[in-house]
Amino acid sequence: MVAKSTFLSQQIPTQEFLTETMRRKGSGLDFILSNIALASYAKLGGTPWHLKVDNPMAHELVVGLGSTSISDSRLGARQRMVGITTLFTSQGRYLLGNMSNAVPFEEYGKAGVEMLTNAIERARGDMNWQKSDEVRLVFHSFKPLKDTEADAVKAVAASLKDYHVDFAFLHVAQELDTVLFDSDNVGAKSYSAGVMKGEFAPTRGTYLTLNKSNTILSLTGAREIKKATDGLPYPALLHLHRCSTFTDMNYLTEQVYTFAGHSWRSFDMARMPVTIAYSQLIARLLGRLGALPQFSVDSIHGRLNRLRWFL
């Protein structure tokens, strides 16, 4: 962390990996090097790939809220930090927008509204928004949004009087006590152990609509399970807040699934959409760096704010 903070203070992103990784030989090394190259390329300002939008609308901004708990020791007091990311569409492609500081859990509501306001201003200029354009604001949150938080976003949307604005507040719950089964799935072969893994696990991307506001989405299939002993993966629960004006759960569910395959940190499929996963990485890193006396959070602004320094 000390070395990383020193480089970041000079606007230089860094890539770290274990000594054991450097010394590894033979099988699997090609996958390791590919992931290191991917993250390093993104940190240098490269764009490995874009996500194509099937049915692009005029303008869509997707805001992700992710949290993590940090401590200075295993037994020390823990503090919950929240990170925020923004993605938006441009010509039918999703692009990573602004990234905020990590903020204490109690302050994330205010920071989120400020982040959304800044992202809208940037997008309005970069994309040359025209009067009467359709604008959609989508929130992916690690926790259920309160009515007061939804009202704050509605106030921001109300200020955009020249546009037709819809918004959706989606809680992406990672911890769920429900498991989906596919009785026809025999699983995938585990080449390291020579046995089958993920028997009865639904294919990645399978989702079950519970009602007009809730779906269960499987983001880990038999192929994505690491070991045969890992058992069945748990799906994610997507819950739409009642204040949402955009209520197409099929679209929102498929969007979460698409974002879960968009991480520039690894070629492996992720368990969570990048909107939340990136926010968690930001919160974890800035929370740990903030504990160092020589680190200033202002280091991530400017040039670094357009790079993926947190991958």
N, C-alpha and C positions, 0 to 999 in steps of 0.2 A: 504493500500500500504506500509506503514511503517513496519507493522508486516511481510508482505510477503517479502519485501526486506531484512529484518533481517534474516529470515530463508533461503532465497536463497543465501545469502552471506556465509552461513554455508553448502551449497550444499543440502538443505532440501526443497523438493517441498511441497506445502501446498494446501489444498482444502478449499475454503470458501463457505458459504451459509448463507442465511438470517435468522435472528432470527424468522421471521414469518414462515419460512420453518421448523425450529426446533419445533415450537409449533403447527404445523398443525396436525389434527387428522382425522381419518376416510378415506373417499374415496380419492384416488389419492396418498396417502402416500407411497404405495408400488412402484409406478412408480418413485417417487422422490428419494426414497432410492436406487432403482436400478441404477439410473443415477449417484448418488453420489458414489456408490460403483464402478461403471464402470470407472469413471474418476480417482478415487483414486487408483484403481488397476493399471491403465495405468501409473499414475504418479510415482508409486513405482517401475516401470520397468517391469510390466507384459505385456503380449501380449494377449488381450482379444480374438482376432481372426485374421486370415489372409484372404486376398482376393485371390481366386483361379483365375488363368488366363486360359481362354478357349483355346487359341491358343498361348502357350508360344513360344517366340523366344529366341535367345541366351541371349541377354542382353537388357533391356529397363530401361531408367531413365526418370522419370517424375518430372519436376521442376515446382513448383507453386509460383506465385508472387501475393501477396495480399497487399492491402493498407488500411490505416485508418487515420482519422484526429483526432488529440488530441489537447487539450487546458487545461490550468490551471484553467479556469473558464468558465461559460456559455457564457460570453460576451468577453472573452479574445481572443487574436490572435490564430489562429489555424495553426498547422503544420502538413503536410502530411508525414506519415511514411510508409515505405514499408518493409514487412517481406518476407522471402524466405524459402521454404521447399523443400526437395528432397525425392522422393520415388523411389525404384528400385525393379526389379523383381529378385527373387532368387528361382530357381526350380519351376517356375510357380506360385509364390506367391508374392504379393506386400508387401514390408517392408518399414517402415518409416526410412529414412536415416538422413542426417545432417539437422540442423536448424541453420539459421544465426542470427546475430544481426539484430535488426531493424535499418534501415538507412534512412536518409532524402530522399525525393523523387528524388532530383537532383543527388543522388549518387547510385541509385539502379542498374543502368546498369553495372557499374564496379563491384559492390558487387555480382550481379548475375553471371557474368562470373567467378569470383573468386570462388563462391560457386560451380558452375558446374565443374570447374577444380578439386577442392578438392573431390567432390563426385565421379568423374570419377576415380581418383587415388585410393580412398578407394574401390570402386566397383571392379576395376581391380585386386586389391590384394585379396579381400575377395572372389571373385567368380572365381579367376584363369582364367582370360580371355586368350584365345588362339588366335594365329595368324589366321587371316581371319574370325574370329567370326563376326556375325552381331550385330550391336549396333544401338539402336534407341533412340534419344533424343527428348522428347516431352515437350513443354512449355505450361503451363496454366497461362495466364496472365489476370489481372484485367483491362488492357488497351491495345489498339492496339500497337503492337511492331513496332518501327521505323526501317527503313532499316539499319541504323547504328548499332542498337542493334542486328538485325538478322545477320549482317556481323560479329559482334564480336563472336557470337556463331559459325558461319560457320568457323571462324578462329580456334576456339577450336577443332571443328570436323576435320578440315584439318590436325591438328597435330597428329591425331590418324591414322597414315598411315598404321598400321598393321591390321586395321579392316575395315569392310564395314559399313559405318556410314550413317544413314538417320536421318533427323530431321524434326519436325513439330512445328510451332508456332501458338498456338490457343488462340484467344481472347475470353474470356468468359464474355459476357456483361450481367450484372445483371439488368440494367434499360432498358426496352424495351417498346415501345408504341404499340406493337402488342399482341393480345390475341388469343389463340387457342380455338376453340369450338368443343365439341363432342355432337351433337344434340341427340344422342341415350342414353347419360348418364343421369340418373335421380338423381344422387347425392348419398350421403351417409347420414345415419341418425345421427343427433347430439343428443347424449344421454342426455346431460346436459339441452338442451332446448326442446327436443322432436320434433324437426323439421328437415327437410332435409337441407343439406349444400352442396355446390359445384356442384349445378345443371349445366349441360353442360360442366363441367371441364373435360379435357382429363385425362385419367389414367396416373399416374406417369410413366415416361419413354417413353411416346409417343413423337415422334419427326417428324418434317416435313423437308424434304430436299428441299431447295430453289434452289440451284445450286451446282456446284462442290466445292465451297468454303464456303458455308453458310448453316447452319441448325438451326432450332428452336426446342429447347428441353424443355419439360414440366417436372420440378422437384418437382412440388407440385400438387397432385391430390385431388380428393374430400375427401378421407380419411385423408389426411394430413392437410386440412384446419381446423383451430382451432374452428372458430365460423361461424354460418350461415350468420352473417352480414359481414363477410370478403369478400364476393363476389368471383369473378373469380380470380385465381392466374395468375400472369404474367410468361411467360416462359423465358428461357435464350437464347440468340443468340450466336451461336458459329461461329466465323469467322476465316478461315485459311489464314495465311499470304502467299503472292505469292512466297516468297523465300523458302517455305517448299519443301523438297524432298519426304517426306512421305505424301501422299494426300488422304488416305482412310478415308473419312469423316464418313462413317458408323462405322468404328472401333473407331475413335476418339470420336464420339458422345456417343457411348455405354460405352466407358471408362470413360467419364465425369459422365455419369449416375451411373456407378458402384461406382466411388469414392464418389458420393453424399450420398451413403449408408454406408460409411466406418468410420464415425466419432466415436472416442472412448470417446467423451464428453457426448453423450446421445444415448439412444436406438432409439430415434425419427429420422425420415428421415430428412436430411438436405436440404436446398435450394441451396447450392453450394457444389462443390466437395471439399474434405478435402485439396487438394493441395492449393486452394485459401483460404478456411475457416481457416485452421491452420495458414497460413501466416498472415491473418488479426488478429488473436488472438495474435500471436507473436508481431506484430507491435504495437497493442494497449497496451499490457502489458509492453513491453520494453520502449515504448514511455512515458508511465505514470511513470514507475519506474525510468527512466532516469532523470526525473525532481527532484528526491529526492537527496539531497546533499550527503547522506551516501551510496548511491547505486553505485556499480561498475558493468559495463556490463560484466566484466571478470567472474562474479559469475556464469554465465550460461554455461561456458565452462567446459571441463572435464566431470565429472560424470553426471552433469545435462543435458549436450548436448545429451545424449542418453535416457533421460527420457522425458515424455510428461508433463513438468512442467507448460505449458501454458494452459492446458485444463480447 
